[in-house]
Amino acid sequence: MSDSNETNASKSQDLRSRLKQFTQPLVDSIDTKLRDQVDHRVDERVEVSLSARLSVIERAIADLDREIREIKERLDS
């Protein structure tokens, strides 16, 4: 009976091995596609976030530039 169990275990392992061999390319393909989608979405979010932060910085620089010009005009007067 133990020989039968070992044979069944061996067959089961062999079947798993073959199944994995057949399905691995599909799993790899799906994994690659999902990774690309996630990377693309992360890149979009980072770009949106950076754009928003840069616009705030640009406005601050413009405000500072305006203030500096006003101070210079007052000093020159």
Rosetta silent file (secondary structure, phi, psi, omega in degrees, C-alpha in Angstrom):
SEQUENCE: MSDSNETNASKSQDLRSRLKQFTQPLVDSIDTKLRDQVDHRVDERVEVSLSARLSVIERAIADLDREIREIKERLDS
SCORE:     score description
SCORE:     0.000 S_00000001
   1 L     0.000  -33.957  178.450    0.000    0.000    0.000 S_00000001
   2 H   -68.640  -31.522  175.963    2.880    2.400    0.646 S_00000001
   3 H   -64.484  -38.033  179.129    4.164    1.711   -2.876 S_00000001
   4 H   -65.472  -41.689  178.280    0.765    2.754   -4.199 S_00000001
   5 H   -64.950  -41.875  179.083    0.874    5.971   -2.126 S_00000001
   6 H   -65.825  -39.624  178.485    4.402    6.744   -3.343 S_00000001
   7 H   -65.080  -43.422  177.807    3.362    6.085   -6.945 S_00000001
   8 H   -63.469  -41.490  178.699    0.332    8.357   -6.556 S_00000001
   9 H   -64.558  -40.632  179.353    2.484   11.042   -4.957 S_00000001
  10 H   -65.399  -43.919  178.588    5.012   10.723   -7.751 S_00000001
  11 H   -64.174  -41.341  179.403    2.292   10.950  -10.411 S_00000001
  12 H   -62.461  -44.256  178.861    0.757   13.938   -8.650 S_00000001
  13 H   -63.701  -41.745  179.326    4.122   15.708   -8.524 S_00000001
  14 H   -64.027  -41.513  178.660    4.749   14.896  -12.189 S_00000001
  15 H   -63.826  -43.687  177.355    1.316   16.230  -13.128 S_00000001
  16 H   -60.704  -41.910 -179.796    1.932   19.431  -11.171 S_00000001
  17 H   -62.197  -46.169  179.604    5.265   19.817  -12.865 S_00000001
  18 H   -65.927  -43.224  178.518    3.775   19.416  -16.322 S_00000001
  19 H   -60.211  -44.235  178.576    0.885   21.722  -15.551 S_00000001
  20 H   -62.532  -40.218 -179.860    3.290   24.381  -14.302 S_00000001
  21 H   -62.252  -39.459 -179.782    5.425   23.935  -17.402 S_00000001
  22 H   -75.750  -35.399 -175.173    2.408   24.538  -19.663 S_00000001
  23 H   -89.774  -17.558 -175.485    0.942   27.428  -17.702 S_00000001
  24 H   -57.420  -44.030  177.831    4.154   29.277  -16.813 S_00000001
  25 H   -60.320  -37.799  178.116    4.379   31.242  -20.100 S_00000001
  26 H   -66.298  -44.843  178.774    0.783   32.414  -19.646 S_00000001
  27 H   -62.111  -42.863  178.722    1.412   33.394  -16.035 S_00000001
  28 H   -62.880  -41.060  179.518    4.591   35.233  -17.033 S_00000001
  29 H   -63.887  -46.336  178.886    2.750   37.084  -19.792 S_00000001
  30 H   -63.430  -41.639  178.845   -0.063   38.148  -17.470 S_00000001
  31 H   -60.235  -43.937 -179.952    2.457   39.168  -14.825 S_00000001
  32 H   -64.063  -44.317  179.853    4.337   41.316  -17.327 S_00000001
  33 H   -63.506  -43.283  178.619    1.150   42.998  -18.556 S_00000001
  34 H   -64.018  -41.904  179.240   -0.018   43.736  -15.018 S_00000001
  35 H   -61.546  -42.068  178.628    3.381   45.098  -14.044 S_00000001
  36 H   -63.032  -41.984  178.919    3.354   47.403  -17.094 S_00000001
  37 H   -64.172  -44.032  179.634   -0.135   48.657  -16.231 S_00000001
  38 H   -63.693  -45.219  178.738    0.818   49.313  -12.624 S_00000001
  39 H   -59.237  -42.808 -179.633    4.030   51.077  -13.697 S_00000001
  40 H   -63.482  -43.469 -179.783    2.067   53.217  -16.152 S_00000001
  41 H   -66.731  -39.930  178.134   -0.506   54.187  -13.521 S_00000001
  42 H   -64.030  -43.910  178.225    2.179   54.999  -10.969 S_00000001
  43 H   -59.218  -42.545  178.615    4.009   57.123  -13.550 S_00000001
  44 H   -61.951  -45.107 -179.015    0.780   59.014  -14.308 S_00000001
  45 H   -64.098  -41.061  178.761    0.114   59.663  -10.621 S_00000001
  46 H   -64.025  -42.240 -179.895    3.662   60.850  -10.021 S_00000001
  47 H   -62.999  -43.608  178.800    3.454   63.142  -13.039 S_00000001
  48 H   -63.817  -44.169 -179.464    0.160   64.655  -11.861 S_00000001
  49 H   -63.695  -45.732  178.954    1.503   65.114   -8.344 S_00000001
  50 H   -63.712  -40.232  179.604    4.740   66.709   -9.549 S_00000001
  51 H   -61.437  -43.616  179.011    2.861   68.959  -11.929 S_00000001
  52 H   -64.054  -43.583 -179.340    0.616   70.211   -9.134 S_00000001
  53 H   -68.011  -38.875  178.740    3.553   70.819   -6.824 S_00000001
  54 H   -65.749  -36.428  179.265    5.581   72.540   -9.528 S_00000001
  55 H   -65.343  -36.499  176.672    2.706   74.871  -10.345 S_00000001
  56 H   -64.602  -43.463  179.495    2.573   75.919   -6.676 S_00000001
  57 H   -64.833  -41.764  178.960    6.326   76.550   -6.711 S_00000001
  58 H   -62.038  -40.940  177.602    6.076   78.514   -9.969 S_00000001
  59 H   -64.744  -40.790  179.087    3.340   80.717   -8.486 S_00000001
  60 H   -63.065  -41.841  178.669    5.449   81.303   -5.378 S_00000001
  61 H   -64.273  -42.248  178.536    8.439   82.290   -7.515 S_00000001
  62 H   -62.809  -40.940  177.411    6.270   84.668   -9.548 S_00000001
  63 H   -62.669  -45.005  178.128    4.958   86.227   -6.325 S_00000001
  64 H   -62.238  -41.759  179.340    8.499   86.640   -4.988 S_00000001
  65 H   -61.766  -42.680  178.607    9.643   88.143   -8.277 S_00000001
  66 H   -63.366  -44.098  179.313    6.776   90.637   -8.180 S_00000001
  67 H   -63.006  -41.829  179.658    7.570   91.582   -4.574 S_00000001
  68 H   -62.930  -42.764  178.406   11.258   92.065   -5.374 S_00000001
  69 H   -62.196  -41.455  178.923   10.399   94.343   -8.303 S_00000001
  70 H   -64.177  -40.989  179.010    8.074   96.396   -6.086 S_00000001
  71 H   -64.996  -43.548  178.586   10.768   96.729   -3.406 S_00000001
  72 H   -61.479  -41.002  179.667   13.345   97.796   -6.015 S_00000001
  73 H   -63.663  -39.458  178.569   10.941  100.381   -7.407 S_00000001
  74 H   -66.573  -39.229  179.526   10.358  101.767   -3.919 S_00000001
  75 H   -69.181  -35.899  179.584   14.089  101.948   -3.242 S_00000001
  76 H   -73.538  -20.819 -177.863   14.776  103.650   -6.567 S_00000001
  77 L   -77.218    0.000    0.000   12.075  106.254   -5.921 S_00000001
